[in-house]
Amino acid sequence: MGSGAGETTEEPVRPVWVLTPLESVGPLRFGMSADEVRAALPEVVELSRFSAEPFYPEIYGLQLGFHPGAPAVYAYFEGTGRLFCVAADAAHGPRVTLEGLELTGRVPAVLEETVLDLHSSGARRVSYGPRGNPGINDIGMVLRIQDTAGGVLTRPVLVGREWADRCTDDWEGSVPECEWLGRQWHVFEGSDVWPRPGYATNWPPGWTPPF
């Protein structure tokens, strides 16, 4: 089926990663160590390591790319060093699929309608977090959006079974704070970006968003 994506002709072919809800995304299994992630992705380049949460310095992320200078995958690790969250870059990330439905790099309105069709079947419950980002807690999936050269496209954010409870809740869920920043799926308190203009965050001194 058509992807609804905004790829350009020069964009290299990206790998397809099948999502097994709560268990794995492509070659990455939730619970892996950073070394195991690197071994599972021998073709990627580690672009950076960064602090993912302002109040939990032990939670960190690895920015990985299939090509230097083009972030593709964001892998997040909790305090014990286990992989608990994976996000696919909308422009350069792997084409994450769920039961044949492509989640990466889609036009938001098109994907939202398709995901809601899944909800209407009664198979899953779609919910929206306080800032209006949709997802399905039952499968540990949040759909975010990202500005790209091809327009605003979708960025799937996935978590494992232990971290899926309320994962769509951007205040209380397990998805790292840095993944909630920037463009929002729906307008929240009059703004389509977070933090909204003029809003004073309570982040501790020394923490700045990594991207």
Stockholm file with secondary structure:
# STOCKHOLM 1.0

chainA/1-211         MGSGAGETTEEPVRPVWVLTPLESVGPLRFGMSADEVRAALPEVVELSRFSAEPFYPEIYGLQLGFHPGAPAVYAYFEGTGRLFCVAADAAHGPRVTLEGLELTGRVPAVLEETVLDLHSSGARRVSYGPRGNPGINDIGMVLRIQDTAGGVLTRPVLVGREWADRCTDDWEGSVPECEWLGRQWHVFEGSDVWPRPGYATNWPPGWTPPF
#=GR chainA/1-211 SS CCCCBCCCTTSCCCCEEEEETTTEETTEETTCCHHHHHHHCTTCEEEEEEECCSSCTTCEEEEEEEETTEEEEEEEECTTSCEEEEEECTTTSCEEEETTEECTTBCHHHHHHHHHHHHHTTSSCCEECTTSCEEEGGGTEEEEEEEETTEEEEEEEEECGGGCTTTTCTTTSSSCGGGGCEEEEEEETTEEEESCTTCCCCCCTTCCCCC
#=GC SS_cons         CCCCBCCCTTSCCCCEEEEETTTEETTEETTCCHHHHHHHCTTCEEEEEEECCSSCTTCEEEEEEEETTEEEEEEEECTTSCEEEEEECTTTSCEEEETTEECTTBCHHHHHHHHHHHHHTTSSCCEECTTSCEEEGGGTEEEEEEEETTEEEEEEEEECGGGCTTTTCTTTSSSCGGGGCEEEEEEETTEEEESCTTCCCCCCTTCCCCC
//
